[in-house]
Amino acid sequence: MNKHRTLHLFDTVCILAAAGICAFSVFAAVNGKSGTPVLIIDSPDGEYVYRLTQDETIEVKGSIGVSRIHICGGQAVFEDSPCANKTCVSSPPVGKNGDWSACLPNMIFIRVEAENDDSGVDITAF
């Protein structure tokens, strides 16, 4: 028994609506926030926010010692850390919204996010 099923108008509309919602979700996730990017540093002592537009070197106390993070040219990178394998030091710089790096043994996590514009609308509003 071989039955052929055809798409009806309602089926086509549902498929196109689902595809549109998926496309919008991907677009919103990729372009979620706009504004000046800032560096957010999470450590056992708390969370710190720095502008990527100002060059500076930051020392952050972690669980096994002090990590040094350098901000220069709109990017941030682990300059030194007390961890054994130094994977964080050899990781590429972060500078775009959504970029992140971490020193797991020292429990230091850095990420770049767009600065809040206080408009009240974000990705969760959709």
Jmol script that loads the backbone (N, CA, C; Angstrom):
load data "model"
ATOM      1  N   MET A   1       0.842  -1.166   0.000  1.00  0.00           N
ATOM      2  CA  MET A   1       0.000   0.000   0.000  1.00  0.00           C
ATOM      3  C   MET A   1       0.899   1.245   0.000  1.00  0.00           C
ATOM      4  N   ASN A   2       0.840   2.023  -1.029  1.00  0.00           N
ATOM      5  CA  ASN A   2       1.680   3.188  -1.176  1.00  0.00           C
ATOM      6  C   ASN A   2       0.784   4.416  -1.305  1.00  0.00           C
ATOM      7  N   LYS A   3       0.652   5.144  -0.226  1.00  0.00           N
ATOM      8  CA  LYS A   3      -0.179   6.340  -0.241  1.00  0.00           C
ATOM      9  C   LYS A   3       0.722   7.562  -0.404  1.00  0.00           C
ATOM     10  N   HIS A   4       0.331   8.442  -1.269  1.00  0.00           N
ATOM     11  CA  HIS A   4       1.060   9.690  -1.463  1.00  0.00           C
ATOM     12  C   HIS A   4       0.328  10.786  -0.699  1.00  0.00           C
ATOM     13  N   ARG A   5       1.092  11.545   0.008  1.00  0.00           N
ATOM     14  CA  ARG A   5       0.491  12.663   0.733  1.00  0.00           C
ATOM     15  C   ARG A   5       0.945  13.960   0.086  1.00  0.00           C
ATOM     16  N   THR A   6       0.069  14.885  -0.025  1.00  0.00           N
ATOM     17  CA  THR A   6       0.406  16.175  -0.613  1.00  0.00           C
ATOM     18  C   THR A   6       0.341  17.242   0.462  1.00  0.00           C
ATOM     19  N   LEU A   7       1.119  18.267   0.253  1.00  0.00           N
ATOM     20  CA  LEU A   7       1.086  19.394   1.174  1.00  0.00           C
ATOM     21  C   LEU A   7      -0.108  20.275   0.843  1.00  0.00           C
ATOM     22  N   HIS A   8      -0.807  20.645   1.856  1.00  0.00           N
ATOM     23  CA  HIS A   8      -1.923  21.557   1.701  1.00  0.00           C
ATOM     24  C   HIS A   8      -1.447  22.965   2.030  1.00  0.00           C
ATOM     25  N   LEU A   9      -2.271  23.941   1.761  1.00  0.00           N
ATOM     26  CA  LEU A   9      -1.915  25.336   1.993  1.00  0.00           C
ATOM     27  C   LEU A   9      -1.525  25.569   3.452  1.00  0.00           C
ATOM     28  N   PHE A  10      -2.284  25.027   4.384  1.00  0.00           N
ATOM     29  CA  PHE A  10      -1.992  25.215   5.809  1.00  0.00           C
ATOM     30  C   PHE A  10      -0.643  24.604   6.179  1.00  0.00           C
ATOM     31  N   ASP A  11      -0.314  23.445   5.616  1.00  0.00           N
ATOM     32  CA  ASP A  11       0.985  22.807   5.872  1.00  0.00           C
ATOM     33  C   ASP A  11       2.126  23.705   5.406  1.00  0.00           C
ATOM     34  N   THR A  12       1.979  24.270   4.230  1.00  0.00           N
ATOM     35  CA  THR A  12       3.005  25.150   3.673  1.00  0.00           C
ATOM     36  C   THR A  12       3.178  26.398   4.531  1.00  0.00           C
ATOM     37  N   VAL A  13       2.069  26.971   4.975  1.00  0.00           N
ATOM     38  CA  VAL A  13       2.126  28.161   5.832  1.00  0.00           C
ATOM     39  C   VAL A  13       2.837  27.835   7.147  1.00  0.00           C
ATOM     40  N   CYS A  14       2.536  26.701   7.741  1.00  0.00           N
ATOM     41  CA  CYS A  14       3.185  26.300   9.002  1.00  0.00           C
ATOM     42  C   CYS A  14       4.685  26.096   8.818  1.00  0.00           C
ATOM     43  N   ILE A  15       5.077  25.460   7.733  1.00  0.00           N
ATOM     44  CA  ILE A  15       6.503  25.226   7.470  1.00  0.00           C
ATOM     45  C   ILE A  15       7.233  26.549   7.258  1.00  0.00           C
ATOM     46  N   LEU A  16       6.640  27.455   6.484  1.00  0.00           N
ATOM     47  CA  LEU A  16       7.263  28.758   6.253  1.00  0.00           C
ATOM     48  C   LEU A  16       7.342  29.581   7.538  1.00  0.00           C
ATOM     49  N   ALA A  17       6.303  29.516   8.374  1.00  0.00           N
ATOM     50  CA  ALA A  17       6.322  30.239   9.647  1.00  0.00           C
ATOM     51  C   ALA A  17       7.417  29.695  10.563  1.00  0.00           C
ATOM     52  N   ALA A  18       7.554  28.381  10.640  1.00  0.00           N
ATOM     53  CA  ALA A  18       8.599  27.777  11.473  1.00  0.00           C
ATOM     54  C   ALA A  18       9.984  28.156  10.962  1.00  0.00           C
ATOM     55  N   ALA A  19      10.175  28.148   9.652  1.00  0.00           N
ATOM     56  CA  ALA A  19      11.467  28.535   9.075  1.00  0.00           C
ATOM     57  C   ALA A  19      11.771  30.004   9.364  1.00  0.00           C
ATOM     58  N   GLY A  20      10.755  30.852   9.288  1.00  0.00           N
ATOM     59  CA  GLY A  20      10.942  32.268   9.595  1.00  0.00           C
ATOM     60  C   GLY A  20      11.312  32.505  11.049  1.00  0.00           C
ATOM     61  N   ILE A  21      10.660  31.796  11.947  1.00  0.00           N
ATOM     62  CA  ILE A  21      10.971  31.923  13.374  1.00  0.00           C
ATOM     63  C   ILE A  21      12.395  31.458  13.647  1.00  0.00           C
ATOM     64  N   CYS A  22      12.800  30.359  13.036  1.00  0.00           N
ATOM     65  CA  CYS A  22      14.176  29.857  13.208  1.00  0.00           C
ATOM     66  C   CYS A  22      15.191  30.868  12.683  1.00  0.00           C
ATOM     67  N   ALA A  23      14.936  31.430  11.507  1.00  0.00           N
ATOM     68  CA  ALA A  23      15.857  32.409  10.923  1.00  0.00           C
ATOM     69  C   ALA A  23      15.957  33.647  11.808  1.00  0.00           C
ATOM     70  N   PHE A  24      14.834  34.127  12.323  1.00  0.00           N
ATOM     71  CA  PHE A  24      14.849  35.287  13.209  1.00  0.00           C
ATOM     72  C   PHE A  24      15.611  34.988  14.493  1.00  0.00           C
ATOM     73  N   SER A  25      15.429  33.798  15.046  1.00  0.00           N
ATOM     74  CA  SER A  25      16.119  33.420  16.279  1.00  0.00           C
ATOM     75  C   SER A  25      17.628  33.394  16.088  1.00  0.00           C
ATOM     76  N   VAL A  26      18.073  32.842  14.972  1.00  0.00           N
ATOM     77  CA  VAL A  26      19.513  32.812  14.683  1.00  0.00           C
ATOM     78  C   VAL A  26      20.037  34.233  14.515  1.00  0.00           C
ATOM     79  N   PHE A  27      19.327  35.071  13.775  1.00  0.00           N
ATOM     80  CA  PHE A  27      19.743  36.455  13.581  1.00  0.00           C
ATOM     81  C   PHE A  27      19.804  37.198  14.911  1.00  0.00           C
ATOM     82  N   ALA A  28      18.805  37.033  15.760  1.00  0.00           N
ATOM     83  CA  ALA A  28      18.772  37.720  17.051  1.00  0.00           C
ATOM     84  C   ALA A  28      19.881  37.234  17.971  1.00  0.00           C
ATOM     85  N   ALA A  29      20.199  35.949  17.920  1.00  0.00           N
ATOM     86  CA  ALA A  29      21.264  35.417  18.773  1.00  0.00           C
ATOM     87  C   ALA A  29      22.629  35.924  18.335  1.00  0.00           C
ATOM     88  N   VAL A  30      22.846  36.020  17.034  1.00  0.00           N
ATOM     89  CA  VAL A  30      24.140  36.480  16.527  1.00  0.00           C
ATOM     90  C   VAL A  30      24.304  37.975  16.741  1.00  0.00           C
ATOM     91  N   ASN A  31      23.253  38.737  16.548  1.00  0.00           N
ATOM     92  CA  ASN A  31      23.316  40.192  16.674  1.00  0.00           C
ATOM     93  C   ASN A  31      22.572  40.669  17.909  1.00  0.00           C
ATOM     94  N   GLY A  32      22.607  39.901  18.976  1.00  0.00           N
ATOM     95  CA  GLY A  32      21.791  40.155  20.151  1.00  0.00           C
ATOM     96  C   GLY A  32      21.964  41.513  20.792  1.00  0.00           C
ATOM     97  N   LYS A  33      23.187  41.909  21.042  1.00  0.00           N
ATOM     98  CA  LYS A  33      23.405  43.170  21.737  1.00  0.00           C
ATOM     99  C   LYS A  33      24.256  44.079  20.868  1.00  0.00           C
ATOM    100  N   SER A  34      23.998  45.354  20.978  1.00  0.00           N
ATOM    101  CA  SER A  34      24.838  46.312  20.287  1.00  0.00           C
ATOM    102  C   SER A  34      25.284  47.347  21.304  1.00  0.00           C
ATOM    103  N   GLY A  35      26.309  48.055  20.972  1.00  0.00           N
ATOM    104  CA  GLY A  35      26.834  49.051  21.884  1.00  0.00           C
ATOM    105  C   GLY A  35      28.326  48.859  22.056  1.00  0.00           C
ATOM    106  N   THR A  36      28.891  49.620  22.962  1.00  0.00           N
ATOM    107  CA  THR A  36      30.320  49.552  23.224  1.00  0.00           C
ATOM    108  C   THR A  36      30.651  48.253  23.937  1.00  0.00           C
ATOM    109  N   PRO A  37      31.586  47.468  23.398  1.00  0.00           N
ATOM    110  CA  PRO A  37      31.937  46.218  24.081  1.00  0.00           C
ATOM    111  C   PRO A  37      32.727  46.482  25.358  1.00  0.00           C
ATOM    112  N   VAL A  38      32.430  45.714  26.380  1.00  0.00           N
ATOM    113  CA  VAL A  38      33.148  45.807  27.653  1.00  0.00           C
ATOM    114  C   VAL A  38      33.677  44.428  28.019  1.00  0.00           C
ATOM    115  N   LEU A  39      34.744  44.424  28.811  1.00  0.00           N
ATOM    116  CA  LEU A  39      35.321  43.183  29.306  1.00  0.00           C
ATOM    117  C   LEU A  39      34.749  42.909  30.682  1.00  0.00           C
ATOM    118  N   ILE A  40      34.222  41.719  30.876  1.00  0.00           N
ATOM    119  CA  ILE A  40      33.709  41.307  32.180  1.00  0.00           C
ATOM    120  C   ILE A  40      34.608  40.199  32.691  1.00  0.00           C
ATOM    121  N   ILE A  41      35.131  40.398  33.901  1.00  0.00           N
ATOM    122  CA  ILE A  41      36.019  39.417  34.520  1.00  0.00           C
ATOM    123  C   ILE A  41      35.299  38.818  35.716  1.00  0.00           C
ATOM    124  N   ASP A  42      35.107  37.505  35.686  1.00  0.00           N
ATOM    125  CA  ASP A  42      34.526  36.780  36.818  1.00  0.00           C
ATOM    126  C   ASP A  42      35.652  36.078  37.554  1.00  0.00           C
ATOM    127  N   SER A  43      35.686  36.277  38.877  1.00  0.00           N
ATOM    128  CA  SER A  43      36.703  35.634  39.709  1.00  0.00           C
ATOM    129  C   SER A  43      36.043  35.170  41.002  1.00  0.00           C
ATOM    130  N   PRO A  44      36.759  34.412  41.822  1.00  0.00           N
ATOM    131  CA  PRO A  44      36.178  34.017  43.109  1.00  0.00           C
ATOM    132  C   PRO A  44      35.822  35.211  43.999  1.00  0.00           C
ATOM    133  N   ASP A  45      36.480  36.356  43.774  1.00  0.00           N
ATOM    134  CA  ASP A  45      36.206  37.551  44.579  1.00  0.00           C
ATOM    135  C   ASP A  45      35.059  38.398  44.052  1.00  0.00           C
ATOM    136  N   GLY A  46      34.573  38.126  42.846  1.00  0.00           N
ATOM    137  CA  GLY A  46      33.470  38.915  42.306  1.00  0.00           C
ATOM    138  C   GLY A  46      33.586  39.129  40.813  1.00  0.00           C
ATOM    139  N   GLU A  47      32.770  40.051  40.320  1.00  0.00           N
ATOM    140  CA  GLU A  47      32.721  40.365  38.896  1.00  0.00           C
ATOM    141  C   GLU A  47      33.172  41.804  38.690  1.00  0.00           C
ATOM    142  N   TYR A  48      34.029  42.009  37.685  1.00  0.00           N
ATOM    143  CA  TYR A  48      34.575  43.328  37.399  1.00  0.00           C
ATOM    144  C   TYR A  48      34.329  43.654  35.936  1.00  0.00           C
ATOM    145  N   VAL A  49      34.045  44.932  35.652  1.00  0.00           N
ATOM    146  CA  VAL A  49      33.751  45.368  34.292  1.00  0.00           C
ATOM    147  C   VAL A  49      34.745  46.459  33.902  1.00  0.00           C
ATOM    148  N   TYR A  50      35.358  46.303  32.717  1.00  0.00           N
ATOM    149  CA  TYR A  50      36.330  47.264  32.208  1.00  0.00           C
ATOM    150  C   TYR A  50      35.988  47.598  30.764  1.00  0.00           C
ATOM    151  N   ARG A  51      36.239  48.837  30.387  1.00  0.00           N
ATOM    152  CA  ARG A  51      36.049  49.246  28.994  1.00  0.00           C
ATOM    153  C   ARG A  51      37.224  48.735  28.166  1.00  0.00           C
ATOM    154  N   LEU A  52      36.927  48.242  26.988  1.00  0.00           N
ATOM    155  CA  LEU A  52      37.983  47.775  26.096  1.00  0.00           C
ATOM    156  C   LEU A  52      38.654  48.923  25.352  1.00  0.00           C
ATOM    157  N   THR A  53      38.140  50.127  25.511  1.00  0.00           N
ATOM    158  CA  THR A  53      38.711  51.285  24.828  1.00  0.00           C
ATOM    159  C   THR A  53      39.895  51.875  25.580  1.00  0.00           C
ATOM    160  N   GLN A  54      40.086  51.488  26.825  1.00  0.00           N
ATOM    161  CA  GLN A  54      41.181  52.030  27.639  1.00  0.00           C
ATOM    162  C   GLN A  54      42.228  50.944  27.870  1.00  0.00           C
ATOM    163  N   ASP A  55      43.452  51.183  27.389  1.00  0.00           N
ATOM    164  CA  ASP A  55      44.531  50.214  27.555  1.00  0.00           C
ATOM    165  C   ASP A  55      44.986  50.178  29.007  1.00  0.00           C
ATOM    166  N   GLU A  56      45.053  48.977  29.566  1.00  0.00           N
ATOM    167  CA  GLU A  56      45.521  48.807  30.938  1.00  0.00           C
ATOM    168  C   GLU A  56      45.826  47.342  31.217  1.00  0.00           C
ATOM    169  N   THR A  57      46.547  47.114  32.305  1.00  0.00           N
ATOM    170  CA  THR A  57      46.842  45.765  32.769  1.00  0.00           C
ATOM    171  C   THR A  57      46.169  45.582  34.117  1.00  0.00           C
ATOM    172  N   ILE A  58      45.448  44.483  34.264  1.00  0.00           N
ATOM    173  CA  ILE A  58      44.651  44.228  35.467  1.00  0.00           C
ATOM    174  C   ILE A  58      45.175  42.969  36.138  1.00  0.00           C
ATOM    175  N   GLU A  59      45.347  43.026  37.443  1.00  0.00           N
ATOM    176  CA  GLU A  59      45.721  41.841  38.209  1.00  0.00           C
ATOM    177  C   GLU A  59      44.506  41.387  39.001  1.00  0.00           C
ATOM    178  N   VAL A  60      44.130  40.123  38.799  1.00  0.00           N
ATOM    179  CA  VAL A  60      42.927  39.575  39.417  1.00  0.00           C
ATOM    180  C   VAL A  60      43.316  38.374  40.265  1.00  0.00           C
ATOM    181  N   LYS A  61      42.887  38.384  41.526  1.00  0.00           N
ATOM    182  CA  LYS A  61      43.186  37.277  42.433  1.00  0.00           C
ATOM    183  C   LYS A  61      42.226  36.129  42.162  1.00  0.00           C
ATOM    184  N   GLY A  62      42.797  34.965  41.911  1.00  0.00           N
ATOM    185  CA  GLY A  62      42.009  33.763  41.682  1.00  0.00           C
ATOM    186  C   GLY A  62      42.195  32.773  42.811  1.00  0.00           C
ATOM    187  N   SER A  63      41.808  31.542  42.578  1.00  0.00           N
ATOM    188  CA  SER A  63      41.862  30.534  43.638  1.00  0.00           C
ATOM    189  C   SER A  63      43.271  30.007  43.899  1.00  0.00           C
ATOM    190  N   ILE A  64      44.192  30.128  42.927  1.00  0.00           N
ATOM    191  CA  ILE A  64      45.562  29.642  43.157  1.00  0.00           C
ATOM    192  C   ILE A  64      46.609  30.741  43.031  1.00  0.00           C
ATOM    193  N   GLY A  65      46.183  31.968  42.810  1.00  0.00           N
ATOM    194  CA  GLY A  65      47.134  33.070  42.690  1.00  0.00           C
ATOM    195  C   GLY A  65      46.560  34.212  41.881  1.00  0.00           C
ATOM    196  N   VAL A  66      47.459  35.050  41.372  1.00  0.00           N
ATOM    197  CA  VAL A  66      47.055  36.256  40.651  1.00  0.00           C
ATOM    198  C   VAL A  66      47.247  36.056  39.149  1.00  0.00           C
ATOM    199  N   SER A  67      46.194  36.335  38.387  1.00  0.00           N
ATOM    200  CA  SER A  67      46.263  36.322  36.922  1.00  0.00           C
ATOM    201  C   SER A  67      46.376  37.756  36.443  1.00  0.00           C
ATOM    202  N   ARG A  68      47.184  37.964  35.405  1.00  0.00           N
ATOM    203  CA  ARG A  68      47.349  39.298  34.835  1.00  0.00           C
ATOM    204  C   ARG A  68      46.678  39.314  33.461  1.00  0.00           C
ATOM    205  N   ILE A  69      45.744  40.253  33.292  1.00  0.00           N
ATOM    206  CA  ILE A  69      44.982  40.395  32.051  1.00  0.00           C
ATOM    207  C   ILE A  69      45.331  41.748  31.450  1.00  0.00           C
ATOM    208  N   HIS A  70      45.667  41.754  30.164  1.00  0.00           N
ATOM    209  CA  HIS A  70      46.097  42.979  29.494  1.00  0.00           C
ATOM    210  C   HIS A  70      45.047  43.391  28.464  1.00  0.00           C
ATOM    211  N   ILE A  71      44.616  44.656  28.548  1.00  0.00           N
ATOM    212  CA  ILE A  71      43.687  45.232  27.575  1.00  0.00           C
ATOM    213  C   ILE A  71      44.483  46.188  26.696  1.00  0.00           C
ATOM    214  N   CYS A  72      44.415  45.975  25.388  1.00  0.00           N
ATOM    215  CA  CYS A  72      45.147  46.834  24.456  1.00  0.00           C
ATOM    216  C   CYS A  72      44.486  46.756  23.082  1.00  0.00           C
ATOM    217  N   GLY A  73      44.252  47.907  22.485  1.00  0.00           N
ATOM    218  CA  GLY A  73      43.699  47.941  21.134  1.00  0.00           C
ATOM    219  C   GLY A  73      42.319  47.338  20.999  1.00  0.00           C
ATOM    220  N   GLY A  74      41.509  47.429  22.032  1.00  0.00           N
ATOM    221  CA  GLY A  74      40.149  46.903  21.973  1.00  0.00           C
ATOM    222  C   GLY A  74      40.042  45.411  22.191  1.00  0.00           C
ATOM    223  N   GLN A  75      41.134  44.792  22.664  1.00  0.00           N
ATOM    224  CA  GLN A  75      41.126  43.360  22.938  1.00  0.00           C
ATOM    225  C   GLN A  75      41.754  43.096  24.299  1.00  0.00           C
ATOM    226  N   ALA A  76      41.413  41.949  24.875  1.00  0.00           N
ATOM    227  CA  ALA A  76      41.972  41.548  26.167  1.00  0.00           C
ATOM    228  C   ALA A  76      42.546  40.144  26.045  1.00  0.00           C
ATOM    229  N   VAL A  77      43.617  39.901  26.799  1.00  0.00           N
ATOM    230  CA  VAL A  77      44.274  38.603  26.747  1.00  0.00           C
ATOM    231  C   VAL A  77      44.887  38.302  28.116  1.00  0.00           C
ATOM    232  N   PHE A  78      44.931  37.018  28.464  1.00  0.00           N
ATOM    233  CA  PHE A  78      45.650  36.612  29.667  1.00  0.00           C
ATOM    234  C   PHE A  78      47.138  36.796  29.382  1.00  0.00           C
ATOM    235  N   GLU A  79      47.787  37.654  30.149  1.00  0.00           N
ATOM    236  CA  GLU A  79      49.218  37.900  29.977  1.00  0.00           C
ATOM    237  C   GLU A  79      50.043  36.913  30.797  1.00  0.00           C
ATOM    238  N   ASP A  80      49.552  36.583  31.994  1.00  0.00           N
ATOM    239  CA  ASP A  80      50.232  35.619  32.858  1.00  0.00           C
ATOM    240  C   ASP A  80      49.218  35.061  33.850  1.00  0.00           C
ATOM    241  N   SER A  81      49.471  33.840  34.289  1.00  0.00           N
ATOM    242  CA  SER A  81      48.599  33.197  35.264  1.00  0.00           C
ATOM    243  C   SER A  81      49.389  32.112  35.986  1.00  0.00           C
ATOM    244  N   PRO A  82      49.033  31.802  37.236  1.00  0.00           N
ATOM    245  CA  PRO A  82      49.803  30.824  38.009  1.00  0.00           C
ATOM    246  C   PRO A  82      49.494  29.364  37.677  1.00  0.00           C
ATOM    247  N   CYS A  83      48.659  29.107  36.696  1.00  0.00           N
ATOM    248  CA  CYS A  83      48.308  27.727  36.356  1.00  0.00           C
ATOM    249  C   CYS A  83      49.510  27.000  35.749  1.00  0.00           C
ATOM    250  N   ALA A  84      49.462  25.686  35.789  1.00  0.00           N
ATOM    251  CA  ALA A  84      50.603  24.874  35.357  1.00  0.00           C
ATOM    252  C   ALA A  84      50.781  24.844  33.840  1.00  0.00           C
ATOM    253  N   ASN A  85      49.703  24.666  33.091  1.00  0.00           N
ATOM    254  CA  ASN A  85      49.862  24.468  31.646  1.00  0.00           C
ATOM    255  C   ASN A  85      49.762  25.742  30.811  1.00  0.00           C
ATOM    256  N   LYS A  86      49.345  26.847  31.378  1.00  0.00           N
ATOM    257  CA  LYS A  86      49.284  28.159  30.712  1.00  0.00           C
ATOM    258  C   LYS A  86      48.448  28.163  29.428  1.00  0.00           C
ATOM    259  N   THR A  87      47.418  27.343  29.376  1.00  0.00           N
ATOM    260  CA  THR A  87      46.534  27.330  28.212  1.00  0.00           C
ATOM    261  C   THR A  87      45.857  28.685  28.037  1.00  0.00           C
ATOM    262  N   CYS A  88      45.509  29.320  29.131  1.00  0.00           N
ATOM    263  CA  CYS A  88      44.846  30.627  29.064  1.00  0.00           C
ATOM    264  C   CYS A  88      45.764  31.679  28.445  1.00  0.00           C
ATOM    265  N   VAL A  89      47.049  31.607  28.745  1.00  0.00           N
ATOM    266  CA  VAL A  89      48.006  32.578  28.220  1.00  0.00           C
ATOM    267  C   VAL A  89      48.187  32.391  26.713  1.00  0.00           C
ATOM    268  N   SER A  90      48.102  31.166  26.247  1.00  0.00           N
ATOM    269  CA  SER A  90      48.277  30.912  24.817  1.00  0.00           C
ATOM    270  C   SER A  90      46.976  31.030  24.021  1.00  0.00           C
ATOM    271  N   SER A  91      45.860  31.292  24.697  1.00  0.00           N
ATOM    272  CA  SER A  91      44.583  31.443  23.986  1.00  0.00           C
ATOM    273  C   SER A  91      44.549  32.791  23.261  1.00  0.00           C
ATOM    274  N   PRO A  92      43.773  32.893  22.180  1.00  0.00           N
ATOM    275  CA  PRO A  92      43.723  34.151  21.418  1.00  0.00           C
ATOM    276  C   PRO A  92      43.032  35.255  22.213  1.00  0.00           C
ATOM    277  N   PRO A  93      43.287  36.510  21.845  1.00  0.00           N
ATOM    278  CA  PRO A  93      42.640  37.626  22.537  1.00  0.00           C
ATOM    279  C   PRO A  93      41.130  37.643  22.297  1.00  0.00           C
ATOM    280  N   VAL A  94      40.414  38.243  23.231  1.00  0.00           N
ATOM    281  CA  VAL A  94      38.964  38.418  23.106  1.00  0.00           C
ATOM    282  C   VAL A  94      38.695  39.891  22.839  1.00  0.00           C
ATOM    283  N   GLY A  95      37.733  40.177  21.956  1.00  0.00           N
ATOM    284  CA  GLY A  95      37.448  41.567  21.653  1.00  0.00           C
ATOM    285  C   GLY A  95      36.077  41.807  21.046  1.00  0.00           C
ATOM    286  N   LYS A  96      35.437  40.741  20.577  1.00  0.00           N
ATOM    287  CA  LYS A  96      34.115  40.881  19.972  1.00  0.00           C
ATOM    288  C   LYS A  96      33.048  40.375  20.929  1.00  0.00           C
ATOM    289  N   ASN A  97      31.843  40.885  20.777  1.00  0.00           N
ATOM    290  CA  ASN A  97      30.722  40.468  21.610  1.00  0.00           C
ATOM    291  C   ASN A  97      30.569  38.950  21.549  1.00  0.00           C
ATOM    292  N   GLY A  98      30.586  38.314  22.707  1.00  0.00           N
ATOM    293  CA  GLY A  98      30.450  36.868  22.784  1.00  0.00           C
ATOM    294  C   GLY A  98      31.762  36.129  22.938  1.00  0.00           C
ATOM    295  N   ASP A  99      32.899  36.790  22.693  1.00  0.00           N
ATOM    296  CA  ASP A  99      34.202  36.147  22.887  1.00  0.00           C
ATOM    297  C   ASP A  99      34.443  35.886  24.365  1.00  0.00           C
ATOM    298  N   TRP A 100      35.165  34.809  24.675  1.00  0.00           N
ATOM    299  CA  TRP A 100      35.490  34.503  26.069  1.00  0.00           C
ATOM    300  C   TRP A 100      36.777  33.699  26.144  1.00  0.00           C
ATOM    301  N   SER A 101      37.367  33.724  27.325  1.00  0.00           N
ATOM    302  CA  SER A 101      38.548  32.925  27.626  1.00  0.00           C
ATOM    303  C   SER A 101      38.513  32.651  29.123  1.00  0.00           C
ATOM    304  N   ALA A 102      39.270  31.646  29.554  1.00  0.00           N
ATOM    305  CA  ALA A 102      39.222  31.287  30.971  1.00  0.00           C
ATOM    306  C   ALA A 102      40.525  30.653  31.418  1.00  0.00           C
ATOM    307  N   CYS A 103      40.835  30.868  32.692  1.00  0.00           N
ATOM    308  CA  CYS A 103      41.884  30.116  33.368  1.00  0.00           C
ATOM    309  C   CYS A 103      41.141  29.246  34.379  1.00  0.00           C
ATOM    310  N   LEU A 104      40.875  28.018  33.990  1.00  0.00           N
ATOM    311  CA  LEU A 104      40.058  27.140  34.833  1.00  0.00           C
ATOM    312  C   LEU A 104      40.707  26.815  36.175  1.00  0.00           C
ATOM    313  N   PRO A 105      42.018  26.500  36.230  1.00  0.00           N
ATOM    314  CA  PRO A 105      42.603  26.206  37.547  1.00  0.00           C
ATOM    315  C   PRO A 105      42.521  27.386  38.517  1.00  0.00           C
ATOM    316  N   ASN A 106      42.614  28.612  37.979  1.00  0.00           N
ATOM    317  CA  ASN A 106      42.573  29.805  38.829  1.00  0.00           C
ATOM    318  C   ASN A 106      41.159  30.365  38.976  1.00  0.00           C
ATOM    319  N   MET A 107      40.194  29.743  38.310  1.00  0.00           N
ATOM    320  CA  MET A 107      38.783  30.142  38.382  1.00  0.00           C
ATOM    321  C   MET A 107      38.555  31.592  37.953  1.00  0.00           C
ATOM    322  N   ILE A 108      39.223  31.995  36.856  1.00  0.00           N
ATOM    323  CA  ILE A 108      39.053  33.335  36.289  1.00  0.00           C
ATOM    324  C   ILE A 108      38.460  33.165  34.894  1.00  0.00           C
ATOM    325  N   PHE A 109      37.375  33.876  34.632  1.00  0.00           N
ATOM    326  CA  PHE A 109      36.670  33.795  33.360  1.00  0.00           C
ATOM    327  C   PHE A 109      36.531  35.202  32.813  1.00  0.00           C
ATOM    328  N   ILE A 110      36.958  35.444  31.573  1.00  0.00           N
ATOM    329  CA  ILE A 110      36.790  36.762  30.956  1.00  0.00           C
ATOM    330  C   ILE A 110      35.886  36.614  29.738  1.00  0.00           C
ATOM    331  N   ARG A 111      35.035  37.619  29.536  1.00  0.00           N
ATOM    332  CA  ARG A 111      34.140  37.593  28.383  1.00  0.00           C
ATOM    333  C   ARG A 111      33.867  39.024  27.927  1.00  0.00           C
ATOM    334  N   VAL A 112      33.490  39.141  26.675  1.00  0.00           N
ATOM    335  CA  VAL A 112      33.167  40.444  26.101  1.00  0.00           C
ATOM    336  C   VAL A 112      31.672  40.488  25.850  1.00  0.00           C
ATOM    337  N   GLU A 113      31.059  41.552  26.318  1.00  0.00           N
ATOM    338  CA  GLU A 113      29.635  41.779  26.080  1.00  0.00           C
ATOM    339  C   GLU A 113      29.439  43.231  25.704  1.00  0.00           C
ATOM    340  N   ALA A 114      28.368  43.506  24.988  1.00  0.00           N
ATOM    341  CA  ALA A 114      28.026  44.882  24.674  1.00  0.00           C
ATOM    342  C   ALA A 114      27.518  45.549  25.939  1.00  0.00           C
ATOM    343  N   GLU A 115      27.929  46.776  26.126  1.00  0.00           N
ATOM    344  CA  GLU A 115      27.508  47.524  27.306  1.00  0.00           C
ATOM    345  C   GLU A 115      26.000  47.718  27.272  1.00  0.00           C
ATOM    346  N   ASN A 116      25.354  47.602  28.422  1.00  0.00           N
ATOM    347  CA  ASN A 116      23.896  47.753  28.490  1.00  0.00           C
ATOM    348  C   ASN A 116      23.492  49.142  28.039  1.00  0.00           C
ATOM    349  N   ASP A 117      22.442  49.185  27.208  1.00  0.00           N
ATOM    350  CA  ASP A 117      21.930  50.478  26.770  1.00  0.00           C
ATOM    351  C   ASP A 117      20.684  50.889  27.547  1.00  0.00           C
ATOM    352  N   ASP A 118      20.266  50.081  28.504  1.00  0.00           N
ATOM    353  CA  ASP A 118      19.128  50.374  29.382  1.00  0.00           C
ATOM    354  C   ASP A 118      17.834  50.649  28.622  1.00  0.00           C
ATOM    355  N   SER A 119      17.659  50.051  27.444  1.00  0.00           N
ATOM    356  CA  SER A 119      16.430  50.270  26.688  1.00  0.00           C
ATOM    357  C   SER A 119      15.294  49.385  27.178  1.00  0.00           C
ATOM    358  N   GLY A 120      15.637  48.348  27.953  1.00  0.00           N
ATOM    359  CA  GLY A 120      14.614  47.467  28.470  1.00  0.00           C
ATOM    360  C   GLY A 120      14.253  46.334  27.533  1.00  0.00           C
ATOM    361  N   VAL A 121      14.767  46.355  26.311  1.00  0.00           N
ATOM    362  CA  VAL A 121      14.477  45.303  25.350  1.00  0.00           C
ATOM    363  C   VAL A 121      15.761  44.527  25.091  1.00  0.00           C
ATOM    364  N   ASP A 122      15.685  43.211  25.243  1.00  0.00           N
ATOM    365  CA  ASP A 122      16.829  42.367  24.927  1.00  0.00           C
ATOM    366  C   ASP A 122      16.320  41.089  24.279  1.00  0.00           C
ATOM    367  N   ILE A 123      17.186  40.141  24.092  1.00  0.00           N
ATOM    368  CA  ILE A 123      16.828  38.914  23.383  1.00  0.00           C
ATOM    369  C   ILE A 123      15.713  38.143  24.093  1.00  0.00           C
ATOM    370  N   THR A 124      15.603  38.284  25.410  1.00  0.00           N
ATOM    371  CA  THR A 124      14.563  37.556  26.136  1.00  0.00           C
ATOM    372  C   THR A 124      13.180  38.161  25.918  1.00  0.00           C
ATOM    373  N   ALA A 125      13.105  39.359  25.356  1.00  0.00           N
ATOM    374  CA  ALA A 125      11.813  39.989  25.111  1.00  0.00           C
ATOM    375  C   ALA A 125      11.083  39.342  23.937  1.00  0.00           C
ATOM    376  N   PHE A 126      11.797  38.599  23.129  1.00  0.00           N
ATOM    377  CA  PHE A 126      11.174  37.967  21.970  1.00  0.00           C
ATOM    378  C   PHE A 126      10.739  36.621  22.366  1.00  0.00           C
TER     379      PHE A 126
END
end "model"
wireframe off; spacefill off
backbone 0.3
color backbone group
